[in-house]
Amino acid sequence: MGAGPSGESERGESAPRRRVSYWCANGHEARPSFSMDAEVPEEWDCPRCGLPGGQNEQSPPAAPRTEPYKTHLAYVKERRSDADGEAILAEALERLRQRRELI
């Protein structure tokens, strides 16, 4: 293993690289390095605050809108009306009453 300190002689020359600037809504700049032949992404997450960054400093991407936590009941209420809920409850109670009569 007579290579250099971290195996540099085994790796050969590195590919030509370029730095691309991305700015987030908080004004932070990130400058990741990409291979010259790599496809550069439109957005890059800011390493300081986590917001998405874009290549246009004057018009960075907007922060993603976060939805508040919803309970299972909240999702059910979005899909069903009160009348639907009453009908489902009445049906379930009727099944329980019938099952109880059989015992």
Distance bins in CASP14 RR format, pairs under 12 A and 6 or more apart:
PFRMAT RR
TARGET T0000
AUTHOR 0000-0000-0000
RMODE 2
METHOD distances of the structure
MODEL  1
1 7 0 0 0 0 1 0 0 0 0 0 0
1 9 0 0 0 0 0 1 0 0 0 0 0
1 10 0 0 0 0 1 0 0 0 0 0 0
2 8 0 0 0 0 0 1 0 0 0 0 0
2 9 0 0 0 0 1 0 0 0 0 0 0
2 10 0 0 0 0 1 0 0 0 0 0 0
3 9 1 0 1 0 0 0 0 0 0 0 0
3 10 1 0 1 0 0 0 0 0 0 0 0
3 11 0 0 0 0 1 0 0 0 0 0 0
3 12 0 0 0 0 0 1 0 0 0 0 0
4 10 0 0 0 0 1 0 0 0 0 0 0
4 11 0 0 0 0 0 1 0 0 0 0 0
4 12 0 0 0 0 0 1 0 0 0 0 0
5 11 0 0 0 0 0 1 0 0 0 0 0
8 14 0 0 0 0 1 0 0 0 0 0 0
14 33 0 0 0 0 0 1 0 0 0 0 0
14 35 0 0 0 0 1 0 0 0 0 0 0
14 36 0 0 0 0 0 1 0 0 0 0 0
15 33 0 0 0 0 0 1 0 0 0 0 0
15 34 0 0 0 0 1 0 0 0 0 0 0
15 35 1 0 1 0 0 0 0 0 0 0 0
15 36 1 0 0 1 0 0 0 0 0 0 0
15 37 1 0 0 1 0 0 0 0 0 0 0
15 38 0 0 0 0 1 0 0 0 0 0 0
16 33 0 0 0 0 0 1 0 0 0 0 0
16 34 0 0 0 0 0 1 0 0 0 0 0
16 35 1 0 0 1 0 0 0 0 0 0 0
16 36 1 0 1 0 0 0 0 0 0 0 0
16 37 0 0 0 0 1 0 0 0 0 0 0
16 38 0 0 0 0 0 1 0 0 0 0 0
17 31 0 0 0 0 0 1 0 0 0 0 0
17 32 0 0 0 0 1 0 0 0 0 0 0
17 33 1 0 1 0 0 0 0 0 0 0 0
17 34 1 0 0 1 0 0 0 0 0 0 0
17 35 1 0 1 0 0 0 0 0 0 0 0
17 36 1 0 0 1 0 0 0 0 0 0 0
17 37 0 0 0 0 0 1 0 0 0 0 0
17 38 0 0 0 0 1 0 0 0 0 0 0
17 40 0 0 0 0 0 1 0 0 0 0 0
18 31 0 0 0 0 0 1 0 0 0 0 0
18 32 0 0 0 0 1 0 0 0 0 0 0
18 33 1 0 0 1 0 0 0 0 0 0 0
18 34 1 0 1 0 0 0 0 0 0 0 0
18 35 0 0 0 0 1 0 0 0 0 0 0
18 36 1 0 1 0 0 0 0 0 0 0 0
18 37 0 0 0 0 0 1 0 0 0 0 0
18 38 0 0 0 0 1 0 0 0 0 0 0
18 40 0 0 0 0 1 0 0 0 0 0 0
19 29 0 0 0 0 0 1 0 0 0 0 0
19 30 0 0 0 0 1 0 0 0 0 0 0
19 31 1 0 1 0 0 0 0 0 0 0 0
19 32 1 0 0 1 0 0 0 0 0 0 0
19 33 1 0 1 0 0 0 0 0 0 0 0
19 34 1 0 0 1 0 0 0 0 0 0 0
19 35 0 0 0 0 0 1 0 0 0 0 0
19 36 0 0 0 0 0 1 0 0 0 0 0
19 40 0 0 0 0 0 1 0 0 0 0 0
19 44 0 0 0 0 0 1 0 0 0 0 0
19 55 0 0 0 0 0 1 0 0 0 0 0
20 29 0 0 0 0 0 1 0 0 0 0 0
20 30 0 0 0 0 1 0 0 0 0 0 0
20 31 1 0 0 1 0 0 0 0 0 0 0
20 32 1 0 0 1 0 0 0 0 0 0 0
20 33 0 0 0 0 1 0 0 0 0 0 0
20 34 1 0 0 1 0 0 0 0 0 0 0
20 35 0 0 0 0 0 1 0 0 0 0 0
20 36 0 0 0 0 0 1 0 0 0 0 0
20 38 0 0 0 0 1 0 0 0 0 0 0
20 39 0 0 0 0 0 1 0 0 0 0 0
20 40 1 0 1 0 0 0 0 0 0 0 0
20 41 0 0 0 0 1 0 0 0 0 0 0
20 42 0 0 0 0 0 1 0 0 0 0 0
20 43 0 0 0 0 0 1 0 0 0 0 0
20 44 1 0 0 1 0 0 0 0 0 0 0
20 53 0 0 0 0 0 1 0 0 0 0 0
20 54 0 0 0 0 1 0 0 0 0 0 0
20 55 1 0 0 1 0 0 0 0 0 0 0
20 56 0 0 0 0 0 1 0 0 0 0 0
21 27 0 0 0 0 0 1 0 0 0 0 0
21 28 0 0 0 0 0 1 0 0 0 0 0
21 29 1 0 1 0 0 0 0 0 0 0 0
21 30 1 0 0 1 0 0 0 0 0 0 0
21 31 1 0 1 0 0 0 0 0 0 0 0
21 32 0 0 0 0 1 0 0 0 0 0 0
21 33 0 0 0 0 0 1 0 0 0 0 0
21 34 0 0 0 0 0 1 0 0 0 0 0
21 40 0 0 0 0 0 1 0 0 0 0 0
21 44 0 0 0 0 1 0 0 0 0 0 0
21 46 0 0 0 0 0 1 0 0 0 0 0
21 53 0 0 0 0 1 0 0 0 0 0 0
21 54 0 0 0 0 1 0 0 0 0 0 0
21 55 1 0 0 1 0 0 0 0 0 0 0
21 56 0 0 0 0 1 0 0 0 0 0 0
21 57 1 0 0 1 0 0 0 0 0 0 0
21 60 0 0 0 0 0 1 0 0 0 0 0
22 28 0 0 0 0 1 0 0 0 0 0 0
22 29 1 0 0 1 0 0 0 0 0 0 0
22 30 1 0 1 0 0 0 0 0 0 0 0
22 31 1 0 0 1 0 0 0 0 0 0 0
22 32 1 0 0 1 0 0 0 0 0 0 0
22 34 0 0 0 0 0 1 0 0 0 0 0
22 40 0 0 0 0 1 0 0 0 0 0 0
22 41 0 0 0 0 1 0 0 0 0 0 0
22 42 0 0 0 0 1 0 0 0 0 0 0
22 43 1 0 0 1 0 0 0 0 0 0 0
22 44 1 0 1 0 0 0 0 0 0 0 0
22 45 0 0 0 0 1 0 0 0 0 0 0
22 46 1 0 0 1 0 0 0 0 0 0 0
22 47 0 0 0 0 1 0 0 0 0 0 0
22 48 0 0 0 0 0 1 0 0 0 0 0
22 50 0 0 0 0 0 1 0 0 0 0 0
22 51 0 0 0 0 0 1 0 0 0 0 0
22 52 0 0 0 0 1 0 0 0 0 0 0
22 53 1 0 1 0 0 0 0 0 0 0 0
22 54 1 0 1 0 0 0 0 0 0 0 0
22 55 1 0 0 1 0 0 0 0 0 0 0
22 56 0 0 0 0 1 0 0 0 0 0 0
22 57 0 0 0 0 1 0 0 0 0 0 0
22 60 0 0 0 0 1 0 0 0 0 0 0
22 61 0 0 0 0 1 0 0 0 0 0 0
23 29 1 0 1 0 0 0 0 0 0 0 0
23 30 1 0 0 1 0 0 0 0 0 0 0
23 31 0 0 0 0 0 1 0 0 0 0 0
23 43 0 0 0 0 0 1 0 0 0 0 0
23 44 0 0 0 0 1 0 0 0 0 0 0
23 46 0 0 0 0 1 0 0 0 0 0 0
23 48 0 0 0 0 0 1 0 0 0 0 0
23 49 0 0 0 0 0 1 0 0 0 0 0
23 51 0 0 0 0 1 0 0 0 0 0 0
23 52 0 0 0 0 0 1 0 0 0 0 0
23 53 1 0 1 0 0 0 0 0 0 0 0
23 54 1 0 1 0 0 0 0 0 0 0 0
23 55 1 0 0 1 0 0 0 0 0 0 0
23 56 1 0 0 1 0 0 0 0 0 0 0
23 57 1 0 1 0 0 0 0 0 0 0 0
23 58 0 0 0 0 1 0 0 0 0 0 0
23 59 0 0 0 0 1 0 0 0 0 0 0
23 60 1 0 1 0 0 0 0 0 0 0 0
23 61 0 0 0 0 1 0 0 0 0 0 0
24 30 1 0 0 1 0 0 0 0 0 0 0
24 43 0 0 0 0 1 0 0 0 0 0 0
24 44 0 0 0 0 1 0 0 0 0 0 0
24 45 0 0 0 0 1 0 0 0 0 0 0
24 46 1 1 0 0 0 0 0 0 0 0 0
24 47 0 0 0 0 1 0 0 0 0 0 0
24 48 1 0 0 1 0 0 0 0 0 0 0
24 49 1 0 0 1 0 0 0 0 0 0 0
24 50 1 0 0 1 0 0 0 0 0 0 0
24 51 1 0 1 0 0 0 0 0 0 0 0
24 52 1 0 0 1 0 0 0 0 0 0 0
24 53 1 0 1 0 0 0 0 0 0 0 0
24 54 1 0 0 1 0 0 0 0 0 0 0
24 55 0 0 0 0 0 1 0 0 0 0 0
24 56 0 0 0 0 0 1 0 0 0 0 0
24 57 0 0 0 0 0 1 0 0 0 0 0
24 59 0 0 0 0 0 1 0 0 0 0 0
24 60 1 0 1 0 0 0 0 0 0 0 0
24 61 1 0 0 1 0 0 0 0 0 0 0
24 62 0 0 0 0 0 1 0 0 0 0 0
24 63 0 0 0 0 1 0 0 0 0 0 0
24 64 0 0 0 0 0 1 0 0 0 0 0
25 43 0 0 0 0 0 1 0 0 0 0 0
25 46 0 0 0 0 1 0 0 0 0 0 0
25 48 0 0 0 0 0 1 0 0 0 0 0
25 49 0 0 0 0 1 0 0 0 0 0 0
25 50 0 0 0 0 0 1 0 0 0 0 0
25 51 1 0 1 0 0 0 0 0 0 0 0
25 52 0 0 0 0 1 0 0 0 0 0 0
25 53 1 0 0 1 0 0 0 0 0 0 0
25 54 0 0 0 0 1 0 0 0 0 0 0
25 56 0 0 0 0 0 1 0 0 0 0 0
25 57 0 0 0 0 0 1 0 0 0 0 0
25 58 0 0 0 0 0 1 0 0 0 0 0
25 59 0 0 0 0 1 0 0 0 0 0 0
25 60 1 0 1 0 0 0 0 0 0 0 0
25 61 1 0 0 1 0 0 0 0 0 0 0
25 62 1 0 0 1 0 0 0 0 0 0 0
25 63 1 0 1 0 0 0 0 0 0 0 0
25 64 0 0 0 0 0 1 0 0 0 0 0
26 46 1 0 0 1 0 0 0 0 0 0 0
26 47 0 0 0 0 0 1 0 0 0 0 0
26 48 1 0 0 1 0 0 0 0 0 0 0
26 49 1 0 1 0 0 0 0 0 0 0 0
26 50 0 0 0 0 1 0 0 0 0 0 0
26 51 1 0 0 1 0 0 0 0 0 0 0
26 52 0 0 0 0 0 1 0 0 0 0 0
26 53 0 0 0 0 1 0 0 0 0 0 0
26 60 0 0 0 0 1 0 0 0 0 0 0
26 61 0 0 0 0 0 1 0 0 0 0 0
26 62 0 0 0 0 0 1 0 0 0 0 0
26 63 0 0 0 0 1 0 0 0 0 0 0
27 46 0 0 0 0 1 0 0 0 0 0 0
27 48 0 0 0 0 1 0 0 0 0 0 0
27 49 0 0 0 0 1 0 0 0 0 0 0
27 51 0 0 0 0 1 0 0 0 0 0 0
27 53 0 0 0 0 1 0 0 0 0 0 0
27 54 0 0 0 0 0 1 0 0 0 0 0
27 56 0 0 0 0 0 1 0 0 0 0 0
27 57 1 0 0 1 0 0 0 0 0 0 0
27 58 0 0 0 0 0 1 0 0 0 0 0
27 59 0 0 0 0 0 1 0 0 0 0 0
27 60 1 0 0 1 0 0 0 0 0 0 0
27 61 0 0 0 0 0 1 0 0 0 0 0
27 63 0 0 0 0 0 1 0 0 0 0 0
28 44 0 0 0 0 0 1 0 0 0 0 0
28 45 0 0 0 0 0 1 0 0 0 0 0
28 46 1 0 1 0 0 0 0 0 0 0 0
28 47 0 0 0 0 1 0 0 0 0 0 0
28 48 1 0 1 0 0 0 0 0 0 0 0
28 49 1 0 0 1 0 0 0 0 0 0 0
28 50 0 0 0 0 1 0 0 0 0 0 0
28 51 1 0 0 1 0 0 0 0 0 0 0
28 52 0 0 0 0 0 1 0 0 0 0 0
28 53 0 0 0 0 1 0 0 0 0 0 0
28 54 0 0 0 0 0 1 0 0 0 0 0
28 57 0 0 0 0 0 1 0 0 0 0 0
28 60 0 0 0 0 1 0 0 0 0 0 0
29 44 0 0 0 0 0 1 0 0 0 0 0
29 46 0 0 0 0 1 0 0 0 0 0 0
29 47 0 0 0 0 0 1 0 0 0 0 0
29 48 0 0 0 0 1 0 0 0 0 0 0
29 49 0 0 0 0 0 1 0 0 0 0 0
29 53 0 0 0 0 1 0 0 0 0 0 0
29 54 0 0 0 0 0 1 0 0 0 0 0
29 55 0 0 0 0 0 1 0 0 0 0 0
29 57 1 0 0 1 0 0 0 0 0 0 0
29 60 0 0 0 0 0 1 0 0 0 0 0
30 41 0 0 0 0 0 1 0 0 0 0 0
30 43 0 0 0 0 0 1 0 0 0 0 0
30 44 1 0 1 0 0 0 0 0 0 0 0
30 45 1 0 0 1 0 0 0 0 0 0 0
30 46 1 0 1 0 0 0 0 0 0 0 0
30 47 1 0 1 0 0 0 0 0 0 0 0
30 48 1 0 0 1 0 0 0 0 0 0 0
30 49 0 0 0 0 0 1 0 0 0 0 0
30 50 0 0 0 0 1 0 0 0 0 0 0
30 51 0 0 0 0 0 1 0 0 0 0 0
30 52 0 0 0 0 0 1 0 0 0 0 0
30 53 1 0 0 1 0 0 0 0 0 0 0
30 54 0 0 0 0 1 0 0 0 0 0 0
30 55 0 0 0 0 0 1 0 0 0 0 0
30 57 0 0 0 0 0 1 0 0 0 0 0
30 60 0 0 0 0 0 1 0 0 0 0 0
31 44 0 0 0 0 1 0 0 0 0 0 0
31 46 0 0 0 0 0 1 0 0 0 0 0
31 47 0 0 0 0 0 1 0 0 0 0 0
31 53 0 0 0 0 0 1 0 0 0 0 0
31 55 0 0 0 0 0 1 0 0 0 0 0
32 38 0 0 0 0 0 1 0 0 0 0 0
32 40 0 0 0 0 1 0 0 0 0 0 0
32 41 0 0 0 0 1 0 0 0 0 0 0
32 43 0 0 0 0 0 1 0 0 0 0 0
32 44 1 0 1 0 0 0 0 0 0 0 0
32 45 0 0 0 0 1 0 0 0 0 0 0
32 46 0 0 0 0 0 1 0 0 0 0 0
32 47 0 0 0 0 1 0 0 0 0 0 0
32 53 0 0 0 0 0 1 0 0 0 0 0
32 54 0 0 0 0 0 1 0 0 0 0 0
32 55 0 0 0 0 0 1 0 0 0 0 0
33 40 0 0 0 0 0 1 0 0 0 0 0
33 44 0 0 0 0 0 1 0 0 0 0 0
34 40 1 0 1 0 0 0 0 0 0 0 0
34 41 0 0 0 0 1 0 0 0 0 0 0
34 44 0 0 0 0 1 0 0 0 0 0 0
40 54 0 0 0 0 0 1 0 0 0 0 0
40 55 0 0 0 0 1 0 0 0 0 0 0
41 52 0 0 0 0 0 1 0 0 0 0 0
41 53 0 0 0 0 1 0 0 0 0 0 0
41 54 0 0 0 0 1 0 0 0 0 0 0
41 55 0 0 0 0 1 0 0 0 0 0 0
41 61 0 0 0 0 0 1 0 0 0 0 0
42 52 0 0 0 0 1 0 0 0 0 0 0
42 53 0 0 0 0 1 0 0 0 0 0 0
42 54 1 0 0 1 0 0 0 0 0 0 0
42 55 1 0 0 1 0 0 0 0 0 0 0
42 56 0 0 0 0 0 1 0 0 0 0 0
42 60 0 0 0 0 0 1 0 0 0 0 0
42 61 0 0 0 0 1 0 0 0 0 0 0
43 50 0 0 0 0 0 1 0 0 0 0 0
43 51 0 0 0 0 1 0 0 0 0 0 0
43 52 1 0 1 0 0 0 0 0 0 0 0
43 53 1 0 1 0 0 0 0 0 0 0 0
43 54 1 0 1 0 0 0 0 0 0 0 0
43 55 0 0 0 0 1 0 0 0 0 0 0
43 56 0 0 0 0 0 1 0 0 0 0 0
43 60 0 0 0 0 1 0 0 0 0 0 0
43 61 1 0 1 0 0 0 0 0 0 0 0
43 62 0 0 0 0 0 1 0 0 0 0 0
43 64 0 0 0 0 0 1 0 0 0 0 0
44 50 0 0 0 0 0 1 0 0 0 0 0
44 51 0 0 0 0 0 1 0 0 0 0 0
44 52 1 0 0 1 0 0 0 0 0 0 0
44 53 1 0 1 0 0 0 0 0 0 0 0
44 54 1 0 0 1 0 0 0 0 0 0 0
44 55 0 0 0 0 1 0 0 0 0 0 0
44 60 0 0 0 0 0 1 0 0 0 0 0
44 61 0 0 0 0 1 0 0 0 0 0 0
45 51 1 0 0 1 0 0 0 0 0 0 0
45 52 1 0 0 1 0 0 0 0 0 0 0
45 53 1 0 0 1 0 0 0 0 0 0 0
45 54 0 0 0 0 0 1 0 0 0 0 0
45 61 0 0 0 0 0 1 0 0 0 0 0
45 63 0 0 0 0 0 1 0 0 0 0 0
45 64 0 0 0 0 0 1 0 0 0 0 0
46 52 1 0 0 1 0 0 0 0 0 0 0
46 53 1 0 1 0 0 0 0 0 0 0 0
46 54 0 0 0 0 1 0 0 0 0 0 0
46 60 0 0 0 0 1 0 0 0 0 0 0
46 61 0 0 0 0 0 1 0 0 0 0 0
46 63 0 0 0 0 0 1 0 0 0 0 0
47 53 0 0 0 0 0 1 0 0 0 0 0
49 60 0 0 0 0 0 1 0 0 0 0 0
49 63 0 0 0 0 1 0 0 0 0 0 0
50 61 0 0 0 0 0 1 0 0 0 0 0
50 63 0 0 0 0 1 0 0 0 0 0 0
50 64 0 0 0 0 1 0 0 0 0 0 0
51 60 1 0 0 1 0 0 0 0 0 0 0
51 61 1 0 0 1 0 0 0 0 0 0 0
51 62 0 0 0 0 1 0 0 0 0 0 0
51 63 1 0 1 0 0 0 0 0 0 0 0
51 64 1 0 0 1 0 0 0 0 0 0 0
51 66 0 0 0 0 0 1 0 0 0 0 0
52 60 1 0 0 1 0 0 0 0 0 0 0
52 61 1 0 1 0 0 0 0 0 0 0 0
52 62 0 0 0 0 1 0 0 0 0 0 0
52 63 1 0 0 1 0 0 0 0 0 0 0
52 64 1 0 0 1 0 0 0 0 0 0 0
53 59 0 0 0 0 0 1 0 0 0 0 0
53 60 1 0 1 0 0 0 0 0 0 0 0
53 61 1 0 1 0 0 0 0 0 0 0 0
53 62 0 0 0 0 0 1 0 0 0 0 0
53 63 0 0 0 0 1 0 0 0 0 0 0
53 64 0 0 0 0 0 1 0 0 0 0 0
54 60 1 0 1 0 0 0 0 0 0 0 0
54 61 1 0 1 0 0 0 0 0 0 0 0
54 62 0 0 0 0 0 1 0 0 0 0 0
55 61 0 0 0 0 1 0 0 0 0 0 0
67 74 0 0 0 0 0 1 0 0 0 0 0
67 75 0 0 0 0 0 1 0 0 0 0 0
68 74 0 0 0 0 1 0 0 0 0 0 0
69 75 0 0 0 0 0 1 0 0 0 0 0
70 76 0 0 0 0 1 0 0 0 0 0 0
70 77 0 0 0 0 1 0 0 0 0 0 0
70 78 0 0 0 0 1 0 0 0 0 0 0
70 79 0 0 0 0 0 1 0 0 0 0 0
71 77 0 0 0 0 1 0 0 0 0 0 0
71 78 0 0 0 0 0 1 0 0 0 0 0
72 78 0 0 0 0 0 1 0 0 0 0 0
72 79 0 0 0 0 0 1 0 0 0 0 0
73 79 0 0 0 0 0 1 0 0 0 0 0
73 80 0 0 0 0 0 1 0 0 0 0 0
73 85 0 0 0 0 0 1 0 0 0 0 0
74 80 0 0 0 0 0 1 0 0 0 0 0
76 82 0 0 0 0 0 1 0 0 0 0 0
76 84 0 0 0 0 1 0 0 0 0 0 0
76 85 0 0 0 0 1 0 0 0 0 0 0
76 88 0 0 0 0 1 0 0 0 0 0 0
76 89 0 0 0 0 0 1 0 0 0 0 0
77 84 0 0 0 0 1 0 0 0 0 0 0
77 85 0 0 0 0 1 0 0 0 0 0 0
78 84 0 0 0 0 0 1 0 0 0 0 0
79 85 0 0 0 0 0 1 0 0 0 0 0
79 88 0 0 0 0 0 1 0 0 0 0 0
80 86 0 0 0 0 1 0 0 0 0 0 0
80 87 0 0 0 0 1 0 0 0 0 0 0
80 88 1 0 0 1 0 0 0 0 0 0 0
80 89 0 0 0 0 0 1 0 0 0 0 0
81 87 0 0 0 0 1 0 0 0 0 0 0
81 88 0 0 0 0 0 1 0 0 0 0 0
82 88 0 0 0 0 0 1 0 0 0 0 0
82 89 0 0 0 0 0 1 0 0 0 0 0
83 89 0 0 0 0 0 1 0 0 0 0 0
83 90 0 0 0 0 0 1 0 0 0 0 0
84 90 0 0 0 0 0 1 0 0 0 0 0
84 91 0 0 0 0 0 1 0 0 0 0 0
85 91 0 0 0 0 1 0 0 0 0 0 0
85 92 0 0 0 0 1 0 0 0 0 0 0
85 93 0 0 0 0 0 1 0 0 0 0 0
86 92 0 0 0 0 0 1 0 0 0 0 0
86 93 0 0 0 0 0 1 0 0 0 0 0
87 93 0 0 0 0 0 1 0 0 0 0 0
87 94 0 0 0 0 0 1 0 0 0 0 0
88 94 0 0 0 0 0 1 0 0 0 0 0
88 95 0 0 0 0 0 1 0 0 0 0 0
89 95 0 0 0 0 0 1 0 0 0 0 0
89 96 0 0 0 0 0 1 0 0 0 0 0
90 96 0 0 0 0 0 1 0 0 0 0 0
90 97 0 0 0 0 0 1 0 0 0 0 0
91 97 0 0 0 0 0 1 0 0 0 0 0
91 98 0 0 0 0 0 1 0 0 0 0 0
92 98 0 0 0 0 0 1 0 0 0 0 0
92 99 0 0 0 0 0 1 0 0 0 0 0
93 99 0 0 0 0 0 1 0 0 0 0 0
93 100 0 0 0 0 0 1 0 0 0 0 0
94 100 0 0 0 0 0 1 0 0 0 0 0
94 101 0 0 0 0 0 1 0 0 0 0 0
95 101 0 0 0 0 0 1 0 0 0 0 0
95 102 0 0 0 0 0 1 0 0 0 0 0
96 102 0 0 0 0 0 1 0 0 0 0 0
96 103 0 0 0 0 0 1 0 0 0 0 0
97 103 0 0 0 0 0 1 0 0 0 0 0
END
